[in-house]
Amino acid sequence: MELEKVTAEIRPRTEWEAVDLGVSLVRANIGALLRGWMASVYPLGIVILILALSLNVSIFWGCFLIWWLKPVWERVALHPLSRSLFGEHPTWKETMKVLPRQLRAQKILVIMGVVLAMAGGLISSMEDGEDQAGLFVILWLAILLLLFYRSVIGRSLALPVRYLEGLDGAKSKARVQVLSRRSSSTSVGLTVICVMMEVLLYGSQIWFVLTMLPEGVRLLQGTTWEAYMDGADELPTWVKLLSGIFYLNAMSVVAWFYTGGGFGLYVNTRTWMEGWDIELKFKSLGQRIGVVIFGLALVGAAPQAEANQEAQRVLESEDFEVGTRDVYKPRE
């Protein structure tokens, strides 16, 4: 890791200062992040929602699959953020290639999400009864149990360990435990705040549409948003799709800042543990000493070179002659 290329100020910070550093990185690189996200994650999210509607599956389970795959989506956001810290600026094509690699690497997580969403859709299509209620209870118990495999509540701090350091399994858990000793509470708090922001953004989009409707006007064929909130099946398809897009929008915006805040915590924790700021100071001091020594060498070399040139002119002059004589002659 070439710390001398770091574009941000590396110094020990408090935990929430570190989160602010990550948020600042998101703001500074929002263009590259947005292009890569809109070229990979957003189209795939739209495809998931359309497939859910075409298969007559509740749009809720399409949104559930998008939510389940958030650990994969966040790796796409982390790629340009982590590179920008070291002065690199990946193109949207390079960022777009991250998603297929992560889907293959996290294929077990992807399969789990697809199976759970399909199971939920099949149960929802059943007629109301005790069997449906019992299956729903079993399904949600399975989802709660599998959440421990999907992620931890402090996922924002664990994500850079698994993606940037390439650790997995026991090594990843041990590394996360070491880093969490300092920043675990802040990473949990960041998760809670971002969950509330996601709900707020989703609801605000619905509320905006409601406020834009003229008073007394209902949606298509007399269907209202209140009916949608009650889960009415007679809602038009475009309304269901629009509600899914609203969630995709909210998830996308929150995921950027959630990933950035976690990356800032990761950088700050390693700064405290590994002394990145001290290492940078020593490297800077070493560079300054090297420049001084090089300058002194140049200053000392100039008189020596001038003396050598003067001696060479004397040796090559016509008045200079070398005489020799024997001072010792061996006997025969």
C-alpha positions in Angstrom: 0.0 0.0 0.0 1.5 3.3 -1.2 0.5 5.7 1.6 2.3 8.6 0.0 -0.3 8.6 -2.8 -3.2 9.2 -0.3 -5.2 12.2 -1.4 -6.9 12.8 2.0 -5.3 14.0 5.2 -4.3 10.9 7.2 -4.4 11.6 10.9 -6.1 9.9 14.0 -9.7 11.0 14.1 -12.7 10.3 16.3 -15.1 7.7 15.0 -17.7 10.1 13.7 -15.1 12.3 12.2 -14.0 9.2 10.3 -17.5 8.6 9.1 -17.6 12.3 7.9 -14.3 11.6 6.0 -16.1 8.7 4.1 -19.1 10.9 3.4 -16.8 13.6 2.0 -15.2 11.0 -0.3 -18.6 10.1 -1.6 -19.4 13.8 -2.3 -16.0 14.3 -4.0 -16.4 11.3 -6.3 -20.2 11.2 -6.8 -19.8 11.4 -10.6 -17.7 8.3 -10.9 -19.7 6.5 -8.3 -23.0 7.4 -10.0 -21.9 6.4 -13.5 -20.7 3.0 -12.3 -23.8 2.4 -10.2 -26.2 3.4 -13.0 -24.4 1.2 -15.5 -24.5 -2.0 -13.4 -26.6 -2.1 -10.2 -29.6 0.0 -11.2 -30.4 -1.8 -14.4 -30.2 -5.2 -12.6 -32.5 -3.9 -9.9 -35.0 -2.8 -12.6 -34.8 -6.3 -14.2 -35.5 -7.9 -10.8 -38.6 -5.8 -10.3 -39.9 -6.5 -13.8 -39.3 -10.2 -13.4 -41.2 -10.2 -10.1 -44.2 -8.6 -11.8 -44.0 -10.8 -14.9 -44.0 -13.9 -12.8 -47.0 -12.6 -10.8 -44.9 -12.4 -7.7 -45.7 -9.6 -5.2 -43.5 -6.6 -5.8 -42.5 -6.8 -2.1 -40.5 -9.9 -2.8 -38.7 -8.2 -5.7 -37.7 -5.4 -3.2 -36.8 -8.1 -0.7 -34.3 -9.6 -3.2 -32.8 -6.2 -3.9 -32.4 -5.7 -0.1 -30.9 -9.1 0.4 -28.2 -8.5 -2.2 -27.1 -5.2 -0.7 -23.7 -6.7 0.5 -23.0 -7.3 -3.3 -24.2 -3.8 -4.4 -22.1 -2.1 -1.8 -18.9 -3.6 -3.2 -19.6 -1.7 -6.5 -19.8 1.6 -4.5 -16.6 0.7 -2.6 -14.5 0.2 -5.7 -14.3 3.9 -6.9 -14.2 5.2 -3.3 -11.2 3.1 -2.3 -9.3 3.8 -5.5 -9.9 7.6 -5.3 -8.3 7.7 -1.8 -5.0 6.7 -3.5 -5.3 9.1 -6.4 -6.8 6.7 -8.9 -9.9 7.4 -10.9 -11.5 4.2 -12.3 -13.8 4.6 -15.3 -17.5 3.6 -15.2 -16.6 0.6 -17.4 -14.0 -0.6 -14.8 -16.6 -0.1 -12.0 -19.2 -2.0 -14.0 -17.0 -5.1 -14.2 -17.1 -5.3 -10.4 -20.7 -6.5 -10.2 -20.4 -9.7 -12.3 -17.3 -10.7 -10.4 -19.0 -10.2 -7.0 -22.1 -12.1 -8.1 -20.0 -15.1 -8.9 -18.0 -14.7 -5.7 -21.2 -14.4 -3.7 -23.2 -17.1 -5.6 -24.3 -18.8 -2.4 -25.8 -15.5 -1.1 -27.4 -14.9 -4.5 -29.0 -18.4 -4.6 -30.3 -18.0 -1.1 -32.0 -14.6 -1.9 -33.6 -16.0 -5.1 -34.9 -19.1 -3.3 -36.3 -17.0 -0.4 -38.0 -14.5 -2.8 -39.5 -17.2 -4.9 -40.8 -19.1 -1.9 -42.3 -15.9 -0.6 -44.0 -15.2 -3.9 -45.4 -18.8 -4.1 -46.8 -18.5 -0.5 -48.3 -15.1 -1.3 -50.2 -16.6 -4.3 -51.8 -19.2 -2.1 -55.4 -18.8 -0.8 -55.6 -17.3 2.6 -55.7 -19.9 5.3 -53.9 -21.6 8.1 -51.5 -23.3 5.7 -50.4 -19.9 4.3 -49.9 -18.4 7.7 -47.8 -21.4 8.9 -45.6 -21.3 5.8 -45.1 -17.6 6.3 -43.9 -18.2 9.8 -41.5 -20.9 8.7 -40.2 -18.6 5.8 -39.5 -15.7 8.1 -37.8 -17.9 10.7 -35.5 -19.2 7.9 -34.8 -15.6 6.8 -33.9 -14.5 10.3 -31.6 -17.5 10.7 -29.9 -16.9 7.4 -29.4 -13.2 8.2 -26.3 -14.3 10.3 -24.8 -15.7 7.1 -25.8 -12.7 5.0 -24.1 -10.1 7.1 -23.6 -8.6 10.6 -25.1 -5.4 11.9 -21.7 -3.6 11.6 -21.3 -4.7 7.9 -20.0 -1.3 6.9 -16.7 -2.0 8.7 -16.4 -5.6 7.6 -17.0 -4.8 3.9 -13.5 -3.3 3.3 -11.8 -6.2 5.0 -13.5 -8.7 2.7 -13.3 -6.7 -0.5 -10.0 -4.8 -0.2 -7.9 -7.2 1.8 -9.3 -10.3 0.1 -9.9 -12.2 3.4 -12.6 -14.7 3.9 -13.7 -17.3 6.4 -11.9 -17.5 9.8 -9.2 -15.0 8.7 -11.9 -12.4 7.8 -13.7 -12.9 11.1 -10.5 -12.5 13.1 -9.5 -9.4 11.2 -13.0 -7.8 11.7 -12.9 -8.6 15.4 -9.5 -6.8 15.7 -10.8 -3.7 13.9 -14.1 -3.8 15.7 -12.5 -3.3 19.1 -12.4 0.4 18.4 -15.2 1.2 16.0 -17.9 -1.5 16.5 -20.4 0.8 18.3 -20.0 3.5 15.6 -20.5 1.0 12.8 -23.7 -0.3 14.5 -24.9 3.3 14.9 -24.2 4.0 11.3 -26.3 1.0 10.3 -29.2 2.1 12.4 -29.1 5.7 11.1 -28.9 4.5 7.5 -31.9 2.1 8.0 -34.0 5.0 9.2 -32.8 7.2 6.3 -33.8 4.5 3.8 -37.3 4.3 5.3 -37.5 8.1 5.3 -36.4 8.4 1.6 -38.8 5.7 0.5 -41.8 7.3 2.3 -40.9 10.8 1.1 -41.1 9.7 -2.5 -44.6 8.2 -1.9 -45.6 11.4 0.0 -44.3 13.6 -2.8 -46.5 11.7 -5.4 -49.5 12.1 -3.0 -49.0 15.8 -2.6 -48.8 16.3 -6.4 -52.2 14.7 -6.9 -55.0 17.2 -7.2 -57.5 17.1 -4.3 -60.1 14.3 -4.8 -58.3 12.7 -7.7 -57.8 9.0 -7.5 -55.3 6.8 -9.4 -56.2 4.7 -12.3 -59.6 2.9 -12.1 -60.4 4.3 -8.7 -57.4 2.7 -7.0 -55.8 4.8 -4.3 -52.5 4.8 -2.7 -54.2 3.7 0.5 -55.4 0.6 -1.2 -51.8 -0.1 -2.2 -50.6 0.2 1.3 -53.3 -2.4 2.3 -51.8 -4.7 -0.3 -54.7 -4.6 -2.8 -54.3 -6.9 -5.8 -56.3 -4.6 -8.2 -53.5 -2.0 -8.3 -52.2 -1.4 -11.8 -48.9 -2.8 -12.7 -47.2 0.6 -13.2 -48.1 1.6 -9.7 -46.5 -1.6 -8.3 -43.4 -1.0 -10.5 -43.2 2.6 -9.4 -43.2 1.6 -5.7 -40.4 -0.8 -6.4 -38.4 1.9 -8.2 -39.0 4.2 -5.2 -37.3 1.6 -2.9 -34.5 1.1 -5.4 -33.9 4.8 -5.4 -33.8 5.0 -1.6 -31.6 1.9 -1.3 -29.1 3.3 -3.8 -28.6 6.7 -2.2 -28.3 5.3 1.3 -25.9 2.5 0.1 -23.4 5.1 -1.2 -23.1 7.0 2.0 -23.3 3.8 4.1 -20.4 2.3 2.2 -18.4 5.6 2.4 -18.9 6.0 6.1 -17.8 2.4 6.7 -14.7 2.9 4.5 -13.8 6.1 6.5 -14.1 4.0 9.7 -11.8 1.4 8.2 -9.2 3.9 7.2 -9.3 5.6 10.6 -9.1 2.3 12.5 -6.0 1.2 10.6 -4.5 4.7 11.1 -4.8 4.3 14.9 -3.6 0.6 14.9 -0.8 0.8 12.4 0.4 4.4 12.7 -0.2 5.4 9.1 0.3 9.1 10.0 3.6 8.3 11.7 4.7 6.3 8.7 3.9 9.2 6.3 5.8 11.6 8.5 8.9 9.4 8.4 8.6 9.0 4.7 8.3 12.7 4.3 11.3 13.3 6.6 13.3 10.7 4.7 12.6 12.4 1.4 13.7 15.8 2.8 17.0 14.3 4.2 17.6 12.7 0.8 17.2 16.0 -1.0 19.6 17.7 1.5 22.3 15.0 1.1 22.0 15.1 -2.7 22.4 18.9 -2.6 25.5 18.7 -0.4 27.0 16.0 -2.7 26.5 18.3 -5.7 28.1 21.3 -3.8 31.1 19.1 -2.8 31.6 17.7 -6.2 31.9 21.0 -8.0 35.4 22.1 -6.5 36.7 18.6 -6.9 35.8 18.5 -10.6 37.4 22.0 -11.1 40.7 20.8 -9.5 40.8 17.7 -11.7 40.4 19.8 -14.8 43.2 22.1 -13.7 45.5 19.1 -13.1 44.7 17.7 -16.5 45.7 21.0 -18.2 49.0 21.0 -16.4 49.8 17.5 -17.5 49.0 18.2 -21.1 51.0 21.5 -21.3 54.4 21.6 -23.4 56.4 22.8 -20.4 55.6 19.7 -18.4 58.2 16.9 -18.7 58.6 13.7 -16.8 62.3 12.8 -16.0 63.5 9.4 -14.8 66.8 8.0 -13.4 67.8 4.7 -11.8 68.2 4.8 -8.0 69.0 1.1 -7.7 70.7 -1.3 -10.0 70.9 -5.0 -9.1 74.2 -6.8 -9.4 74.8 -9.2 -12.2 
